[in-house]
Amino acid sequence: MNFKKNSMPDPETTWEDLKSVAAKLSIDFMFTDLSSDEINISSGFCKLKGQNLIVLDKHLSLLDQIEIVLETLKEFDLEEIYIPIWIRECLENPTPSRIIE
């Protein structure tokens, strides 16, 4: 699923909003180099020793990282926590194309 950038604030504010929502859901981030010739690893959500974790390739653009976090958030129950309206709009009305720059 891909999300429309024109409904989001600037990338830095977007990132801060997403980190805030993730913290409310007890989701941590790990930024690492996922490039490997031996195995295919991609960014995304996982549980590691019971901890919710989003692993992000440090080589991805900020917009790609934002898209991965939004993908993860749609899997959680967000009804009981406050999240910025732009996030709700992105999750409820995703676009079929990549984030529009």
Rosetta constraint file for C-alpha pairs under 8 A:
AtomPair CA 1 CA 71 HARMONIC 6.79 0.50
AtomPair CA 1 CA 94 HARMONIC 6.64 0.50
AtomPair CA 1 CA 95 HARMONIC 7.35 0.50
AtomPair CA 1 CA 96 HARMONIC 6.75 0.50
AtomPair CA 2 CA 67 HARMONIC 6.71 0.50
AtomPair CA 2 CA 71 HARMONIC 7.92 0.50
AtomPair CA 2 CA 94 HARMONIC 5.89 0.50
AtomPair CA 2 CA 95 HARMONIC 5.68 0.50
AtomPair CA 2 CA 96 HARMONIC 6.01 0.50
AtomPair CA 2 CA 97 HARMONIC 5.83 0.50
AtomPair CA 2 CA 98 HARMONIC 5.07 0.50
AtomPair CA 2 CA 99 HARMONIC 6.15 0.50
AtomPair CA 3 CA 67 HARMONIC 6.77 0.50
AtomPair CA 3 CA 90 HARMONIC 5.89 0.50
AtomPair CA 3 CA 91 HARMONIC 7.83 0.50
AtomPair CA 3 CA 93 HARMONIC 7.94 0.50
AtomPair CA 3 CA 94 HARMONIC 4.88 0.50
AtomPair CA 3 CA 95 HARMONIC 5.35 0.50
AtomPair CA 3 CA 96 HARMONIC 7.71 0.50
AtomPair CA 3 CA 97 HARMONIC 7.35 0.50
AtomPair CA 3 CA 98 HARMONIC 6.41 0.50
AtomPair CA 3 CA 99 HARMONIC 5.16 0.50
AtomPair CA 3 CA 100 HARMONIC 7.91 0.50
AtomPair CA 4 CA 8 HARMONIC 7.57 0.50
AtomPair CA 4 CA 90 HARMONIC 6.88 0.50
AtomPair CA 4 CA 94 HARMONIC 6.68 0.50
AtomPair CA 4 CA 95 HARMONIC 5.97 0.50
AtomPair CA 4 CA 97 HARMONIC 7.94 0.50
AtomPair CA 4 CA 98 HARMONIC 7.34 0.50
AtomPair CA 4 CA 99 HARMONIC 4.95 0.50
AtomPair CA 4 CA 100 HARMONIC 5.73 0.50
AtomPair CA 5 CA 99 HARMONIC 5.27 0.50
AtomPair CA 5 CA 100 HARMONIC 5.30 0.50
AtomPair CA 5 CA 101 HARMONIC 6.45 0.50
AtomPair CA 6 CA 100 HARMONIC 7.08 0.50
AtomPair CA 6 CA 101 HARMONIC 7.87 0.50
AtomPair CA 7 CA 86 HARMONIC 6.13 0.50
AtomPair CA 7 CA 89 HARMONIC 7.63 0.50
AtomPair CA 7 CA 90 HARMONIC 7.30 0.50
AtomPair CA 8 CA 14 HARMONIC 6.58 0.50
AtomPair CA 8 CA 86 HARMONIC 5.78 0.50
AtomPair CA 8 CA 87 HARMONIC 7.67 0.50
AtomPair CA 9 CA 13 HARMONIC 6.13 0.50
AtomPair CA 9 CA 14 HARMONIC 5.67 0.50
AtomPair CA 9 CA 86 HARMONIC 7.85 0.50
AtomPair CA 10 CA 14 HARMONIC 6.01 0.50
AtomPair CA 11 CA 15 HARMONIC 6.03 0.50
AtomPair CA 11 CA 62 HARMONIC 7.23 0.50
AtomPair CA 11 CA 63 HARMONIC 7.13 0.50
AtomPair CA 12 CA 16 HARMONIC 6.32 0.50
AtomPair CA 13 CA 17 HARMONIC 6.14 0.50
AtomPair CA 14 CA 18 HARMONIC 6.24 0.50
AtomPair CA 14 CA 66 HARMONIC 7.68 0.50
AtomPair CA 15 CA 19 HARMONIC 6.18 0.50
AtomPair CA 15 CA 66 HARMONIC 6.63 0.50
AtomPair CA 16 CA 20 HARMONIC 6.20 0.50
AtomPair CA 17 CA 21 HARMONIC 6.37 0.50
AtomPair CA 17 CA 83 HARMONIC 7.98 0.50
AtomPair CA 17 CA 84 HARMONIC 7.15 0.50
AtomPair CA 18 CA 22 HARMONIC 6.07 0.50
AtomPair CA 18 CA 66 HARMONIC 7.71 0.50
AtomPair CA 18 CA 69 HARMONIC 7.21 0.50
AtomPair CA 18 CA 70 HARMONIC 7.83 0.50
AtomPair CA 19 CA 23 HARMONIC 6.09 0.50
AtomPair CA 20 CA 24 HARMONIC 6.46 0.50
AtomPair CA 21 CA 25 HARMONIC 6.52 0.50
AtomPair CA 21 CA 82 HARMONIC 7.94 0.50
AtomPair CA 21 CA 83 HARMONIC 6.29 0.50
AtomPair CA 22 CA 26 HARMONIC 6.17 0.50
AtomPair CA 22 CA 27 HARMONIC 4.95 0.50
AtomPair CA 22 CA 28 HARMONIC 7.05 0.50
AtomPair CA 22 CA 73 HARMONIC 7.79 0.50
AtomPair CA 23 CA 27 HARMONIC 5.57 0.50
AtomPair CA 23 CA 28 HARMONIC 6.95 0.50
AtomPair CA 24 CA 81 HARMONIC 7.56 0.50
AtomPair CA 26 CA 51 HARMONIC 7.87 0.50
AtomPair CA 26 CA 52 HARMONIC 6.54 0.50
AtomPair CA 27 CA 51 HARMONIC 7.35 0.50
AtomPair CA 27 CA 52 HARMONIC 4.76 0.50
AtomPair CA 27 CA 53 HARMONIC 5.34 0.50
AtomPair CA 27 CA 54 HARMONIC 7.01 0.50
AtomPair CA 28 CA 51 HARMONIC 7.78 0.50
AtomPair CA 28 CA 52 HARMONIC 6.29 0.50
AtomPair CA 28 CA 53 HARMONIC 4.83 0.50
AtomPair CA 28 CA 54 HARMONIC 6.29 0.50
AtomPair CA 29 CA 53 HARMONIC 5.63 0.50
AtomPair CA 29 CA 54 HARMONIC 4.91 0.50
AtomPair CA 29 CA 55 HARMONIC 5.96 0.50
AtomPair CA 29 CA 56 HARMONIC 7.28 0.50
AtomPair CA 30 CA 53 HARMONIC 7.08 0.50
AtomPair CA 30 CA 54 HARMONIC 6.28 0.50
AtomPair CA 30 CA 55 HARMONIC 4.82 0.50
AtomPair CA 30 CA 56 HARMONIC 6.11 0.50
AtomPair CA 31 CA 55 HARMONIC 6.06 0.50
AtomPair CA 31 CA 56 HARMONIC 4.91 0.50
AtomPair CA 31 CA 57 HARMONIC 5.80 0.50
AtomPair CA 31 CA 58 HARMONIC 5.27 0.50
AtomPair CA 32 CA 55 HARMONIC 7.33 0.50
AtomPair CA 32 CA 56 HARMONIC 6.36 0.50
AtomPair CA 32 CA 57 HARMONIC 5.22 0.50
AtomPair CA 32 CA 58 HARMONIC 5.23 0.50
AtomPair CA 33 CA 57 HARMONIC 5.34 0.50
AtomPair CA 33 CA 58 HARMONIC 5.61 0.50
AtomPair CA 33 CA 59 HARMONIC 6.87 0.50
AtomPair CA 34 CA 41 HARMONIC 6.04 0.50
AtomPair CA 34 CA 42 HARMONIC 6.74 0.50
AtomPair CA 34 CA 43 HARMONIC 7.70 0.50
AtomPair CA 34 CA 57 HARMONIC 5.36 0.50
AtomPair CA 34 CA 58 HARMONIC 7.73 0.50
AtomPair CA 35 CA 40 HARMONIC 7.88 0.50
AtomPair CA 35 CA 41 HARMONIC 7.37 0.50
AtomPair CA 35 CA 57 HARMONIC 7.99 0.50
AtomPair CA 36 CA 40 HARMONIC 6.75 0.50
AtomPair CA 36 CA 41 HARMONIC 7.61 0.50
AtomPair CA 42 CA 56 HARMONIC 7.89 0.50
AtomPair CA 42 CA 57 HARMONIC 7.37 0.50
AtomPair CA 43 CA 54 HARMONIC 7.40 0.50
AtomPair CA 43 CA 55 HARMONIC 5.29 0.50
AtomPair CA 43 CA 56 HARMONIC 4.70 0.50
AtomPair CA 43 CA 57 HARMONIC 5.78 0.50
AtomPair CA 43 CA 68 HARMONIC 7.33 0.50
AtomPair CA 44 CA 54 HARMONIC 5.41 0.50
AtomPair CA 44 CA 55 HARMONIC 5.40 0.50
AtomPair CA 44 CA 56 HARMONIC 6.51 0.50
AtomPair CA 44 CA 68 HARMONIC 6.27 0.50
AtomPair CA 44 CA 69 HARMONIC 7.72 0.50
AtomPair CA 44 CA 72 HARMONIC 7.29 0.50
AtomPair CA 45 CA 52 HARMONIC 7.42 0.50
AtomPair CA 45 CA 53 HARMONIC 5.72 0.50
AtomPair CA 45 CA 54 HARMONIC 4.35 0.50
AtomPair CA 45 CA 55 HARMONIC 6.28 0.50
AtomPair CA 45 CA 72 HARMONIC 6.24 0.50
AtomPair CA 46 CA 52 HARMONIC 6.24 0.50
AtomPair CA 46 CA 53 HARMONIC 5.35 0.50
AtomPair CA 46 CA 54 HARMONIC 6.25 0.50
AtomPair CA 46 CA 55 HARMONIC 7.46 0.50
AtomPair CA 47 CA 51 HARMONIC 5.27 0.50
AtomPair CA 47 CA 52 HARMONIC 4.78 0.50
AtomPair CA 47 CA 53 HARMONIC 5.75 0.50
AtomPair CA 48 CA 52 HARMONIC 6.72 0.50
AtomPair CA 48 CA 53 HARMONIC 6.83 0.50
AtomPair CA 54 CA 69 HARMONIC 7.35 0.50
AtomPair CA 54 CA 72 HARMONIC 7.92 0.50
AtomPair CA 56 CA 60 HARMONIC 7.59 0.50
AtomPair CA 56 CA 65 HARMONIC 6.66 0.50
AtomPair CA 60 CA 64 HARMONIC 5.97 0.50
AtomPair CA 60 CA 65 HARMONIC 6.34 0.50
AtomPair CA 61 CA 65 HARMONIC 6.31 0.50
AtomPair CA 62 CA 66 HARMONIC 6.11 0.50
AtomPair CA 63 CA 67 HARMONIC 6.24 0.50
AtomPair CA 63 CA 99 HARMONIC 7.43 0.50
AtomPair CA 64 CA 68 HARMONIC 6.38 0.50
AtomPair CA 65 CA 69 HARMONIC 6.36 0.50
AtomPair CA 66 CA 70 HARMONIC 6.20 0.50
AtomPair CA 67 CA 71 HARMONIC 6.16 0.50
AtomPair CA 67 CA 99 HARMONIC 7.61 0.50
AtomPair CA 68 CA 72 HARMONIC 6.30 0.50
AtomPair CA 69 CA 73 HARMONIC 6.21 0.50
AtomPair CA 70 CA 74 HARMONIC 6.48 0.50
AtomPair CA 70 CA 87 HARMONIC 7.74 0.50
AtomPair CA 70 CA 90 HARMONIC 7.89 0.50
AtomPair CA 70 CA 91 HARMONIC 7.12 0.50
AtomPair CA 71 CA 75 HARMONIC 7.39 0.50
AtomPair CA 72 CA 76 HARMONIC 7.48 0.50
AtomPair CA 73 CA 78 HARMONIC 7.96 0.50
AtomPair CA 74 CA 91 HARMONIC 6.14 0.50
AtomPair CA 78 CA 82 HARMONIC 7.75 0.50
AtomPair CA 78 CA 83 HARMONIC 7.68 0.50
AtomPair CA 83 CA 87 HARMONIC 6.68 0.50
AtomPair CA 83 CA 88 HARMONIC 7.03 0.50
AtomPair CA 84 CA 88 HARMONIC 6.79 0.50
AtomPair CA 85 CA 89 HARMONIC 6.15 0.50
AtomPair CA 86 CA 90 HARMONIC 6.14 0.50
AtomPair CA 87 CA 91 HARMONIC 6.16 0.50
AtomPair CA 88 CA 92 HARMONIC 5.99 0.50
AtomPair CA 89 CA 93 HARMONIC 5.72 0.50
AtomPair CA 89 CA 94 HARMONIC 7.91 0.50
AtomPair CA 90 CA 94 HARMONIC 5.40 0.50
